[in-house]
């Protein structure tokens, strides 16, 4: 059993990650707020194991307290006699007895009735006391799911932010430098049906139109880089490859792909893209990728840090132009 480093994962919640930066361009509000909401859901997944551990222990203590309250100290730890009595009762009486007991359990759990074991209730064991081989895979599943959710939040932001920026400043950003150069033709002609749909008023809708017509897509990192680099002119960092070579951005993308499409097994694309990253260069094709709390936290924090930087770069460009 490898060390899951769960304590690092829990720090993701204890030490909050900034996912809603300040911005000055009002047109970006919807994209930024949607990202903040999506990112928070991804981050909150790290609270689930600790929360379930806490709730489970509280339920156990509530049941123990209910036995003490209802049956006295003699049957507090040994519940066999009260259960035997239930079996000798009629179904109606037994059902009423069980309902009464469950009502006490709920009252103790919700602190409507004081527990006789208050001191024990306040001593909830941390989740790190309950990581063993039997449940380790569940933690790995939640960690990989968190990376997938985090990438989805970023991917959605990249598309929404680009669309909002182009809508706000179509004169420059909607030009879309062709991938293969001018000789291929710019392909900018819009069908009349598109113009008619927008009542021939497309001044602040070009981003939406270009995105809906698949002129730019945002389902792969390469496509995201292509969309921004074709829209934003030099010397904006958004137009240059260096910004998009961020180590955590690339790693989060490749780790997400491996879990989403390869059941966690490393492929050639992963090995090639991350061969210079010390966190992953030990892997060969077909190896099973091993996650832990520290790696997951580093990737999610790094990805969201890049996302916040992307928002800032787009906002800065719009304010300056």
Buried (B, 14 or more C-beta within 10 A) or exposed (E): EEEBBBBBBBBBBEEEBEBBBEBEBEBBEEBBEBBBEBBBEBBBBBBEBBEEBBEEBBBEBBBBBBBBBBBEEEBBEEBEEBEEBBEEEEEEEBEEBEEEBEBBBBBBBEEEBEBBBEEBBEEBEEBBEBBEEEEBEEBBEBBBBBBBBBBBBBBBBBBBBBBBBBBBBBEEBBBBEBEEEEEEEEEEEBEEEBEEEBEEEBEBBBBBBBBEEEBBEBEEBEBBBBBBBBBBBEEBBBBBEEBBEBBBBBBBBBBBBBBBEBEBBBBEBBBEBBEEBEBBEEBEEEBEBEBBBBBBBBBBBBBBBBBBBBBEBBBBBBEEE
